[in-house]
Amino acid sequence: MKIQQKHVIESIFNALQYISYYHSPDFIQAMTNAYEKETNKAAKNAITQILINSKMAVFGKRPICQDTGIVNVFVEVGMEVTWIANLSLEDMINEGVRQAFTYVNNPLRASIVKDPLFTRVNTKDNTPAVIHMKVVKGEQLNFIVAAKGGGSENKAKFSMLEPDIDLVDWVLKAIPTMGAGWCPPGIIGIGVGGTAEKAMLMAKQSLMEPIDIKDIAQKSNPSNLEKLRLELFDKINHLGIGAQGLGGLTTVLDVKIKDYPTHASSQAVAIIPNCAATRHLHFSLDGSGVAQLPQVDMDSYPQLEMDYTQYKKIDLSNLTREKMALWHIGDTLLLSGLIITGRDVAHRYLKEMIDNGEGLPDGVNFDNKFIYYVGPVDAVGDEVIGPSGPTTATRMDKFTDMILDNTNILGMIGKAERGEDSIQIIKKYKVTYLIAVGGAAYLISKSIKKAKKIAFKEMGMEAIYEFEVKDMPVTVAVDTQGNNIHSIFKDIQMIH
């Protein structure tokens, strides 16, 4: 049969829309298992939000996470495939990406910048995808379409180990250095062997496999590679990093390993994590039409609701440093009032304006407010704002002193840990750092009652917004005394 160009484009479009709001059933089951056994209160609360958010995204047909990812496509091209097409396969895939990310009913956040070394201008449609092609026997196309969030992608690790270096020991040293910015619980992919680029590619490919660690644990005669997966799964979870780095029993839902023959003097090893917004879909095209996507059984989602009784309600309009001094790390809060947003580029522009003596942009007032590290998805319909989960706070560490020294903000909201220098600065200014749950973007967006762009409006996700929030759920991660809920990372690194 002949493969039609329009079927490739539509299938890519459908797949990317699908994975923006559907988790795969194996992921939901693994997260449910983690929730049921979790004993750490903060970690269990984080997993609860991730699962509730996932179900809400399905009903809303809106993204699970505001970072709708860089598109990764693995495609096997049958040697006997013939075409009805005037575009290259790469161009077909990118047209599907373009249509998916600009779809009016569920626009996905455009995060891709061209010219990565210099201008870093956003392409506006999330193209181009990262595409890997392989020619195989047969007369069909086999696709894996994934959307990989930047928070997890940025935590990739690679090393050329000497052949006698113990892999388990290296992995256990590497995992804590990744912090919590990759939004655990998730999946760790490991590639071993080949060459440097082959190891990285295998690590990424391994993340596309089903979560099956429980099945492997029940095998009577697991292979050596399966035994290694089980050992790493157990030892990584025993590090105690836990959901969102808050401690607890589950840091990883599975550990995947792919290997390949290598040079006698080499042991290339790569680690790539997949976050709590694990998104990938597998389908084939045989010439008969557009790919049919899996039906989702809504009964696979656990029946969970937010327990707001464990939260303290905070009115931001009359919050003071004296009141914040009574907060302790681990306290869960519901924020109501005005907050200001700002990500990497906004912080850089603010610094340039302050350094040039211009002051803050007109309309931007940080006095007695929190700054929320977020790049939201655009609103649709009657939404105030699209999914609006936190971005990794460590990227803003280099701006922390500048912001606190030149504004009267009360603190910051992001995800994951802060660097030691930032913690000392937070202590110096007697402010706080709060965390929202990475992977709960749609849930969080429902607490945002008003939103308006107030600066850098042309910069898409990097624009500064003013949000009016009602009962926005957060956790105290660094208090005014500099106590740090994520100190576990430092403790683990000292042990190793």
C-alpha positions in Angstrom: 0.0 0.0 0.0 1.0 3.6 -0.5 1.5 6.0 2.4 -0.3 9.3 2.0 1.3 12.5 3.1 -2.0 13.7 4.7 -2.2 10.6 6.9 1.3 11.2 8.3 0.6 14.8 9.1 -2.8 14.1 10.7 -1.5 11.2 12.7 1.4 13.3 14.1 -1.1 16.1 14.9 -3.5 13.6 16.6 -0.7 11.9 18.6 0.7 15.2 20.0 -2.8 16.5 21.0 -3.5 13.1 22.6 -0.4 12.9 24.7 -0.8 16.5 25.8 -3.7 15.5 28.0 -3.5 11.6 28.3 -1.1 9.8 30.5 -0.6 6.2 29.4 -2.4 3.6 31.6 0.9 2.0 32.8 2.0 5.4 34.1 -1.3 6.0 35.9 -1.1 2.5 37.5 2.5 3.0 38.6 1.7 6.4 40.1 -1.4 5.0 41.8 0.8 2.3 43.3 3.3 4.9 44.5 0.4 6.9 46.1 -1.0 3.9 47.9 2.2 2.9 49.6 3.6 6.4 50.3 3.9 7.3 54.0 5.6 10.7 53.7 2.8 13.3 54.0 4.4 16.0 51.7 5.3 13.4 49.0 1.9 11.8 49.1 0.3 15.2 48.7 2.4 15.9 45.6 1.5 12.5 44.1 -2.2 13.3 44.8 -2.0 16.5 42.9 -0.2 14.9 39.9 -3.0 12.2 39.7 -5.8 14.7 40.1 -4.2 17.0 37.6 -3.9 14.1 35.1 -7.6 13.2 35.3 -8.6 16.9 35.1 -6.5 17.3 31.9 -8.4 14.4 30.3 -11.8 16.0 31.0 -10.6 19.5 30.0 -8.7 18.3 27.0 -5.9 20.6 28.1 -2.2 20.0 28.7 -1.0 18.0 31.7 2.0 20.3 32.0 2.5 23.9 30.8 5.8 22.7 29.3 4.4 20.8 26.4 7.8 19.8 25.4 10.3 19.4 22.6 8.9 16.9 20.1 11.0 13.7 19.7 10.0 11.3 16.9 11.4 7.8 16.3 10.3 6.4 12.9 11.0 3.1 11.3 10.5 3.3 7.5 9.7 0.0 5.7 11.9 -0.6 2.7 8.9 -1.4 0.6 7.0 1.8 1.5 5.8 3.9 -1.5 4.4 7.4 -1.2 1.7 9.7 -2.3 3.5 12.9 -1.2 5.3 16.0 -2.3 7.0 16.7 1.1 9.9 14.8 2.7 9.0 12.6 5.6 10.8 15.1 7.9 8.7 18.0 6.5 5.5 15.9 7.0 6.4 15.3 10.6 7.1 19.0 11.2 3.9 20.0 9.6 2.0 17.7 12.0 3.9 19.3 14.9 3.1 22.8 13.6 -0.6 22.0 13.4 -0.7 20.4 16.8 1.0 23.2 18.6 -1.2 25.9 17.0 -4.5 24.1 17.2 -7.1 26.7 18.3 -9.0 24.4 20.6 -5.9 23.2 22.5 -2.9 25.3 21.7 0.3 23.9 23.1 3.1 26.1 24.4 5.7 26.9 21.8 9.1 26.4 23.6 11.5 25.9 20.7 14.1 28.6 19.9 16.1 28.8 16.7 19.7 30.0 16.6 20.4 28.4 20.0 23.8 30.2 20.5 22.7 33.8 19.7 19.3 35.3 19.2 17.3 32.3 20.6 14.1 33.6 18.9 11.1 31.4 19.4 9.9 29.6 16.3 6.3 30.1 17.5 5.1 26.7 16.4 7.4 24.3 18.3 9.2 23.2 15.1 11.5 21.6 14.3 11.1 18.2 16.0 14.1 16.0 16.8 13.6 13.1 14.4 15.4 9.8 14.3 14.8 7.6 11.3 15.7 4.0 10.6 15.1 1.9 7.5 13.7 -1.6 8.2 12.1 -4.5 6.3 8.4 -4.2 5.5 5.9 -1.9 4.0 4.7 0.3 6.9 5.9 3.2 9.0 6.3 2.6 12.8 6.2 5.8 14.9 7.0 6.7 18.5 6.0 10.3 19.1 7.1 11.9 22.4 7.0 15.4 24.0 9.9 15.8 26.3 9.8 18.5 28.9 12.8 20.8 29.4 13.0 20.3 33.1 13.8 16.6 32.8 15.8 16.9 29.6 18.1 19.4 31.3 19.0 16.8 33.9 20.6 14.4 31.4 24.0 13.0 32.5 26.8 11.5 30.5 30.2 10.1 31.2 32.9 8.0 29.4 33.7 5.6 32.2 36.7 3.3 32.4 35.5 -0.2 31.8 36.2 -1.3 35.4 34.1 1.5 37.0 31.0 0.2 38.7 27.9 1.4 36.9 25.6 1.1 39.9 27.9 3.3 42.0 28.2 5.9 39.2 24.4 6.1 38.8 23.8 6.4 42.5 26.2 9.3 42.7 24.7 10.9 39.6 21.0 10.8 40.6 21.2 13.2 43.5 23.1 15.7 41.4 20.0 15.9 39.2 18.0 17.5 42.1 14.2 17.6 41.8 13.9 19.7 38.7 13.1 16.7 36.6 9.8 16.3 38.6 10.0 12.8 40.2 8.5 10.3 40.4 9.4 9.4 36.9 11.4 7.0 34.9 15.2 6.8 34.5 16.5 5.8 31.1 20.1 4.5 30.9 22.1 3.8 27.8 25.4 1.9 28.0 27.9 1.1 25.3 28.4 2.1 21.7 29.8 5.6 21.4 29.0 8.8 23.1 26.0 9.7 20.9 24.8 6.1 20.8 24.6 5.9 24.6 22.6 9.1 24.8 20.2 7.9 22.1 19.7 4.6 23.8 18.9 6.3 27.1 16.2 8.4 25.3 14.8 5.3 23.5 14.6 3.3 26.7 12.1 5.9 28.1 9.6 4.9 25.4 9.2 1.4 26.7 6.3 0.4 28.9 6.6 0.5 32.7 7.1 -3.1 33.6 9.4 -3.2 36.7 6.8 -5.0 38.8 6.6 -7.8 36.1 10.3 -8.1 36.1 10.4 -8.4 39.9 8.1 -11.4 39.6 10.2 -13.3 37.0 11.7 -16.5 38.3 14.8 -16.2 36.0 15.5 -12.5 35.1 18.3 -11.7 32.7 21.4 -9.9 33.9 20.1 -6.7 32.5 16.8 -7.1 34.3 18.7 -7.9 37.5 20.6 -4.6 37.1 17.3 -2.7 36.5 15.9 -4.2 39.7 19.0 -3.4 41.7 19.0 0.2 40.5 15.3 0.6 41.0 15.6 -0.5 44.6 18.7 1.5 45.4 17.5 4.8 43.8 14.3 4.6 45.7 16.1 4.0 48.9 18.0 7.3 48.4 14.8 8.9 49.8 14.6 11.7 47.3 10.9 11.0 46.7 8.2 12.9 44.9 9.2 16.4 44.0 12.3 15.9 46.1 10.2 16.0 49.3 11.4 12.6 50.6 9.4 9.4 50.6 9.4 6.0 49.1 9.2 6.6 45.4 11.7 8.5 43.3 11.5 6.3 40.2 8.6 4.3 38.8 10.9 2.3 36.6 14.5 2.1 35.5 15.2 1.3 31.8 18.5 0.2 30.3 19.5 -0.3 26.7 23.0 -1.5 25.8 25.1 -1.9 22.7 28.5 -3.4 21.8 31.4 -1.0 22.4 35.1 -0.5 22.1 37.2 -2.5 24.5 38.6 0.6 26.1 35.2 2.4 26.5 32.1 2.4 28.7 29.9 5.2 27.5 27.0 5.8 30.0 24.1 8.2 29.7 21.2 8.9 32.0 18.0 10.7 30.9 15.0 11.1 33.2 11.4 11.2 32.2 9.3 13.4 34.4 5.8 13.2 35.9 4.5 14.4 32.5 5.7 11.3 30.7 4.3 11.6 27.2 4.8 9.2 24.3 2.6 7.3 21.9 3.4 4.4 19.5 1.5 3.8 16.2 1.9 2.5 12.7 0.8 3.5 9.3 0.2 0.9 6.6 -1.5 2.9 3.9 -5.0 2.2 5.1 -5.6 5.7 6.7 -4.9 7.8 9.7 -3.5 6.0 12.8 -6.1 4.8 15.3 -5.2 6.0 18.8 -5.9 4.0 22.0 -9.1 4.3 23.9 -8.7 5.4 27.5 -10.4 3.6 30.4 -11.3 6.3 32.9 -11.8 3.6 35.5 -8.0 3.3 35.6 -7.7 6.7 37.4 -8.0 6.6 41.2 -10.8 8.4 42.9 -8.9 11.2 44.6 -9.7 14.7 45.9 -7.6 17.4 47.4 -7.7 17.4 51.1 -7.7 21.1 51.8 -8.1 20.6 55.6 -4.3 20.1 55.8 -3.6 23.6 54.3 -3.3 27.0 55.9 -5.2 29.8 54.1 -3.0 32.8 53.4 -4.3 36.2 52.4 -1.5 37.8 50.5 -2.9 41.3 50.8 -2.0 41.5 54.5 1.0 39.1 54.6 4.1 40.4 56.3 7.6 39.1 57.0 6.7 38.7 60.7 3.8 36.4 59.7 6.0 34.5 57.3 8.5 33.9 60.2 6.0 31.6 61.7 6.0 29.3 58.7 8.1 26.1 58.8 9.4 24.0 55.9 6.8 21.4 54.9 3.9 23.7 55.8 1.2 23.5 53.1 -0.5 26.8 52.2 -3.4 28.1 50.1 -2.4 31.4 48.6 -5.0 34.0 47.8 -4.2 37.5 46.3 -1.9 39.0 43.7 1.4 37.4 42.5 3.7 38.4 39.7 5.2 35.9 37.2 8.7 35.8 35.6 11.0 33.3 34.0 14.6 33.3 32.8 14.4 35.9 30.0 12.2 38.2 32.0 14.7 38.1 34.9 17.6 38.9 32.4 15.7 41.8 31.0 14.8 43.1 34.5 18.5 42.9 35.4 19.5 44.8 32.3 17.0 47.5 33.1 18.1 47.8 36.7 21.8 47.8 35.8 21.0 50.6 33.2 19.3 52.7 35.8 15.9 52.4 34.1 14.2 50.6 37.1 11.3 48.2 36.7 9.0 48.3 33.7 5.9 50.4 34.0 3.1 48.5 35.7 5.4 46.0 37.4 5.1 46.2 41.2 6.7 43.5 43.3 6.0 45.1 46.6 4.8 42.6 49.2 4.1 40.0 46.5 5.5 36.7 45.4 7.2 36.1 42.0 6.0 32.8 40.4 8.4 31.1 38.0 6.0 30.1 35.3 5.5 30.2 31.5 1.8 29.4 31.1 -0.1 27.9 28.2 -2.3 30.5 26.4 -6.0 30.5 27.5 -8.8 29.1 25.3 -12.5 29.6 25.5 -13.5 31.0 28.9 -10.3 30.1 30.6 -8.5 32.8 32.6 -5.1 31.2 31.7 -4.0 27.8 30.4 -2.0 25.2 32.4 0.4 27.1 34.6 2.7 24.8 36.5 6.1 25.9 38.0 9.4 25.9 36.2 12.7 24.9 37.7 13.8 27.5 40.3 17.5 26.9 40.1 17.7 28.6 36.8 16.7 31.8 38.6 19.3 31.4 41.3 21.8 33.8 39.6 19.1 36.6 39.8 17.9 36.0 43.3 20.1 38.6 45.0 19.4 41.2 42.3 15.6 40.7 42.7 15.6 40.8 46.5 17.9 43.8 46.6 15.9 45.9 44.2 12.3 45.0 45.0 10.3 44.5 48.2 9.0 41.0 47.3 8.1 38.5 50.0 9.4 35.5 48.2 9.4 33.2 45.2 7.4 30.2 44.0 8.9 27.6 41.7 9.6 23.9 41.6 12.6 21.9 43.0 15.5 22.9 45.2 17.4 26.2 45.4 21.2 26.5 45.4 23.1 27.0 48.6 23.9 30.7 47.7 20.3 31.4 47.1 19.2 29.9 50.4 21.6 32.1 52.2 20.2 35.1 50.3 16.7 34.1 51.2 17.7 33.9 54.8 19.5 37.3 54.6 16.3 39.1 53.3 14.0 37.0 55.5 11.8 35.9 52.6 10.6 32.5 51.7 10.7 30.1 48.8 7.6 28.1 48.1 7.1 25.2 45.8 4.2 24.2 43.6 3.9 20.7 42.2 5.6 20.1 38.9 3.1 18.0 36.9 0.0 19.7 38.3 -0.2 22.6 35.8 -3.9 22.3 34.9 -4.9 21.9 38.5 -2.9 25.0 39.5 -4.4 27.0 36.6 -7.9 26.6 38.2 -6.7 28.6 41.2 -5.9 31.6 38.9 -8.9 33.8 38.8 -7.5 36.7 36.8 -4.5 37.1 34.6 -3.0 39.9 32.6 0.3 40.5 30.8 2.0 43.5 32.4 5.4 43.5 30.7 7.4 42.0 27.8 4.1 41.1 26.2 5.6 40.2 22.9 7.8 37.4 24.4 5.2 34.6 24.6 5.8 32.4 27.6 8.5 34.7 28.9 6.0 37.6 29.4 5.4 38.9 32.9 1.9 38.4 34.2 -0.1 39.6 37.2 -2.2 36.7 38.5 -5.0 37.0 41.0 -5.1 33.6 42.7 -7.6 31.9 45.0 -6.4 29.0 47.2 -3.3 28.2 45.1 -1.6 25.1 46.7 2.0 25.5 47.7 4.5 24.1 50.2 7.1 26.0 52.2 10.5 24.8 50.9 12.9 27.4 52.4 11.7 29.4 55.4 12.8 32.8 56.5 15.5 31.3 58.7 17.0 29.5 55.7 15.8 26.0 56.6 15.6 23.9 53.5 13.2 21.0 52.8 15.5 19.8 50.0 18.6 19.4 52.1 18.4 15.7 51.4 20.3 16.3 48.1 23.3 17.7 50.0 23.1 14.9 52.6 23.1 12.2 49.9 26.0 13.8 48.1 28.0 13.9 51.4 27.3 10.2 51.9 28.6 9.3 48.4 
